[in-house]
């Protein structure tokens, strides 16, 4: 199979190369997927660049990057129903703690990590579900149904944020999102009931005003450290702040006392480490929303496999209106 590989950290154009390598045969409980698209996430880019604290070299002698992808099962190992051959699927954790990810023509992995893709859902969308889709679904629904509640989506114009807005609306919530510029319009089009500029000097007051002066029940948070003061002010008693990022402030000052006297739940979500029950429930929610046509997963650009370095650079540049994919078939 053709695959993008790296064996050292560095700039994309310095370390990524297209090579021909042998496709691993599926072992017991495994499937081989002929990939159509590979999704590229900021975490993939950071892993290749070597910017994670305390990590000085790749964890394997040769790495095929990317955790997300979509394609068709072409082979199965012992213990896997042969009827799975030909299934359209999407991939989660393709390169999490594994050497070979989805930046290739094929991937072989445990069958549970190849989830059936509804017939009405494109492969492009399938390649966005592993990290952005599951993160959005978990951060919205980890506490159960949101019908009749108010959900604040901080950063409602990013890939995760846009999906979270759509999922929360599908779930019956009132949705307030923060975004600015063209991103604000994207959040409105995704279904947000109110969109507020995250740079507004009176952000907390604006959020409360958008909810008729009442605090919000749940917050999906992309910048926990930067926004914790605002979140503390607007969250309801017994509310939940579910954070999946804090890139701008990795060591936040934590206002424990005000949060204590609201009995707020702080939940930190790392989608790679969901428990089996959490992942099963989250996949079920996501699959239901997809089957009902409730999700639009925007794609910014699709690069050919050989241009993986340029695709990584596009992710690093940020300010995107959709996902970056590789065409891998």
C-alpha positions in Angstrom: 0.0 0.0 0.0 1.0 3.6 -0.4 1.4 5.5 2.8 2.8 8.7 4.3 5.4 8.0 6.9 7.8 9.8 9.3 10.5 8.5 11.6 11.5 11.7 13.3 9.8 14.9 14.5 10.1 18.1 12.5 8.5 20.3 9.8 6.0 18.5 7.6 8.1 19.0 4.4 11.2 17.7 6.2 9.9 14.5 7.7 6.8 13.3 5.8 7.4 11.0 2.8 5.3 8.9 0.5 6.4 5.2 0.6 5.2 1.8 -0.6 4.9 -0.5 2.4 3.2 -3.9 3.0 -0.4 -3.9 4.2 -0.7 -5.6 7.5 -2.9 -8.7 7.3 -5.9 -8.6 9.7 -5.3 -10.7 12.8 -8.0 -12.2 15.1 -10.7 -9.6 15.6 -9.3 -7.2 13.1 -10.4 -5.8 9.7 -8.6 -4.2 6.8 -10.2 -1.0 5.4 -9.5 0.4 2.0 -9.5 4.0 2.8 -11.1 6.7 0.7 -10.3 9.8 2.9 -8.1 10.5 5.8 -9.0 13.3 8.2 -6.2 15.6 9.6 -6.7 17.1 13.0 -4.5 19.6 15.0 -3.5 16.7 17.3 -2.0 14.8 14.3 0.0 17.9 13.3 1.3 18.4 16.9 2.2 14.7 17.1 4.3 14.9 13.9 5.9 18.2 14.9 6.9 16.8 18.3 5.4 19.6 20.3 3.8 17.5 23.0 5.5 18.1 26.4 8.0 15.4 27.4 8.0 13.6 24.1 11.4 13.7 22.4 11.0 11.1 19.6 8.2 9.2 17.8 6.9 6.2 19.8 7.5 3.8 16.9 10.4 3.4 14.4 8.0 4.4 11.6 4.7 6.2 11.9 1.8 6.6 9.5 -0.1 9.6 10.9 -3.8 10.5 11.4 -6.4 8.9 13.5 -9.5 9.6 11.4 -10.6 8.1 8.1 -13.4 6.4 6.1 -13.5 3.6 3.6 -14.7 0.1 2.9 -13.8 -3.1 4.7 -11.9 -5.4 2.3 -10.7 -8.2 4.5 -11.4 -9.6 8.0 -9.5 -11.7 10.5 -10.5 -14.7 12.5 -13.6 -14.1 14.6 -15.0 -11.3 12.5 -18.2 -12.0 10.5 -17.2 -12.2 6.8 -20.4 -10.2 6.0 -18.5 -7.2 7.2 -16.5 -7.2 3.9 -17.9 -4.4 1.8 -19.2 -2.4 4.7 -18.8 1.4 4.5 -17.1 2.5 7.7 -15.5 5.3 9.6 -12.4 5.0 11.8 -11.6 6.2 15.4 -8.2 6.2 17.1 -6.5 5.0 13.9 -3.1 6.1 15.1 -3.7 6.4 18.8 -1.0 4.3 20.5 -0.5 2.5 17.2 2.2 2.9 14.6 0.0 2.9 11.5 -2.8 5.5 11.0 -5.0 6.5 8.1 -2.6 8.5 5.9 -2.5 5.5 3.6 -4.5 3.5 1.0 -5.4 0.9 3.8 -5.4 0.4 7.5 -5.7 -2.7 9.6 -7.1 -2.4 13.1 -9.6 -3.9 15.6 -13.0 -4.3 14.2 -14.7 -2.1 16.9 -12.7 0.8 15.5 -14.4 0.6 12.2 -17.9 1.9 12.7 -20.7 1.4 10.1 -21.3 4.6 8.1 -24.9 5.2 7.4 -25.8 5.0 3.7 -26.8 8.6 3.5 -23.5 9.9 4.8 -20.5 10.6 2.6 -17.0 9.3 3.0 -15.9 12.9 3.4 -18.1 13.3 6.5 -17.0 9.9 7.7 -13.4 11.1 7.8 -14.4 13.9 10.2 -16.2 11.8 12.8 -13.4 10.1 14.7 -12.1 13.2 16.6 -14.3 16.2 15.8 -17.5 14.2 15.6 -17.0 12.2 18.8 -15.7 15.2 20.7 -18.7 17.2 19.8 -21.2 14.4 20.6 -19.5 13.6 23.9 -19.2 17.2 25.2 -22.8 17.9 24.4 -24.3 14.6 25.7 -22.0 13.2 28.3 -24.5 14.2 31.0 -27.5 12.8 29.1 -30.3 14.5 27.2 -30.1 18.3 26.7 -33.8 18.8 25.6 -35.1 22.0 27.2 -31.7 23.0 28.5 -29.5 25.9 27.5 -26.0 24.9 26.1 -23.2 27.4 25.6 -20.7 26.5 22.8 -17.5 28.4 23.3 -15.8 28.6 19.9 -18.9 27.7 17.8 -17.2 28.3 14.5 -14.5 25.6 14.7 -15.0 22.1 13.4 -15.9 20.7 16.8 -17.9 23.8 17.7 -20.0 23.7 14.5 -20.9 20.0 15.1 -21.6 20.7 18.7 -24.0 23.5 17.8 -25.9 21.2 15.4 -26.0 18.3 17.8 -27.2 20.4 20.7 -30.0 21.8 18.5 -30.9 18.3 17.3 -31.0 17.3 21.0 -33.6 20.0 21.7 -31.4 22.5 23.5 -31.4 26.3 23.3 -27.9 27.0 21.9 -25.8 30.1 22.5 -22.4 30.2 20.6 -19.4 32.4 20.8 -17.7 33.3 17.5 -16.7 36.3 15.5 -16.6 37.5 11.9 -17.4 34.9 9.2 -17.4 32.3 12.0 -20.4 34.0 13.6 -22.4 33.5 10.5 -21.4 29.9 10.2 -22.5 29.3 13.8 -25.9 30.9 13.0 -26.3 28.8 9.9 -25.5 25.7 12.0 -28.5 26.5 14.2 -27.3 28.6 17.1 -30.1 30.6 18.7 -27.7 33.4 19.6 -24.1 34.1 18.5 -21.9 36.5 20.6 -18.5 37.9 19.8 -16.1 36.0 22.1 -14.0 39.2 22.3 -16.9 41.3 23.7 -15.8 43.1 26.9 -19.1 42.3 28.5 -19.2 38.7 27.3 -20.7 37.2 30.4 -23.5 39.8 30.5 -24.2 39.2 26.8 -24.5 35.5 27.3 -26.9 35.9 30.2 -29.0 38.4 28.3 -29.2 35.9 25.4 -30.8 33.5 27.9 -33.3 35.9 29.3 -31.0 36.7 32.2 -30.7 33.1 33.3 -27.5 31.0 33.7 -26.8 28.3 31.2 -27.0 24.6 32.1 -24.0 23.3 30.1 -20.9 24.7 28.5 -18.9 23.1 25.8 -15.5 24.7 26.2 -12.6 24.9 23.7 -10.4 27.4 25.8 -10.9 26.4 29.4 -8.1 28.5 30.9 -9.0 31.7 28.9 -12.7 31.4 29.5 -13.0 30.0 33.0 -13.9 33.3 34.6 -16.7 33.9 32.1 -17.9 30.3 32.4 -18.0 30.6 36.2 -20.1 33.7 36.0 -22.7 32.2 33.5 -23.0 28.6 34.6 -26.0 27.5 36.5 -26.1 25.7 39.8 -25.4 22.0 39.3 -24.3 22.9 35.8 -21.5 21.3 33.8 -18.5 22.7 32.0 -17.1 20.1 29.6 -13.7 21.2 28.3 -11.9 19.7 25.4 -9.1 22.3 25.0 -7.1 25.1 26.7 -4.4 25.9 24.2 -4.1 29.6 25.1 -3.8 29.0 28.9 -2.5 25.6 29.9 -2.2 26.4 33.6 -5.3 28.3 34.5 -6.1 30.0 37.7 -9.1 28.0 39.0 -11.9 30.0 40.8 -12.8 27.1 43.1 -14.9 28.9 45.7 -17.5 30.4 43.2 -17.7 27.1 41.4 -18.0 25.2 44.7 -21.1 27.2 45.7 -22.7 26.4 42.4 -21.8 22.7 42.7 -20.4 22.9 39.2 -19.1 19.7 37.5 -15.9 20.2 35.6 -15.4 17.6 33.0 -12.2 17.3 30.9 -12.7 15.4 27.7 -10.0 13.5 25.8 -11.8 11.6 23.2 -9.0 9.1 22.7 -9.6 7.8 26.3 -13.4 7.3 26.4 -14.4 4.2 28.4 -16.1 1.5 26.4 -19.6 2.5 27.7 -18.9 6.2 27.0 -17.8 5.5 23.5 -20.7 3.2 22.7 -23.2 5.8 23.9 -21.5 8.6 22.0 -21.3 6.6 18.8 -25.0 5.7 19.2 -25.9 9.4 19.5 -23.7 10.4 16.6 -25.0 7.7 14.3 -28.6 8.6 15.1 -27.9 12.3 14.3 -26.2 11.3 11.0 -29.0 8.9 10.0 -31.5 11.7 10.6 -29.6 14.1 8.4 -28.9 16.5 11.4 -25.2 17.1 10.7 -23.4 19.0 8.1 -19.6 18.5 8.3 -18.0 21.2 6.2 -14.8 20.4 4.3 -12.3 23.2 3.6 -10.1 21.3 1.2 -9.1 17.9 0.0 -5.4 17.2 -0.8 -4.1 14.1 -2.7 -2.1 11.7 -0.5 1.2 12.8 -2.0 0.5 16.4 -0.8 0.2 15.4 2.9 2.8 18.0 3.9 0.8 20.8 2.3 -2.3 19.5 4.1 -0.5 19.6 7.4 0.6 23.2 6.7 -3.0 24.1 6.0 -4.0 22.8 9.4 -1.2 24.6 11.1 -2.3 27.9 9.4 -5.6 27.7 11.2 -8.6 30.1 10.5 -10.4 27.4 8.5 -14.1 27.1 7.6 -14.0 23.3 7.5 -11.9 20.1 7.8 -8.8 19.3 5.9 -8.8 15.8 4.3 -6.5 13.6 2.2 -7.8 11.6 -0.7 -6.3 8.1 -0.1 -7.9 5.8 -2.6 
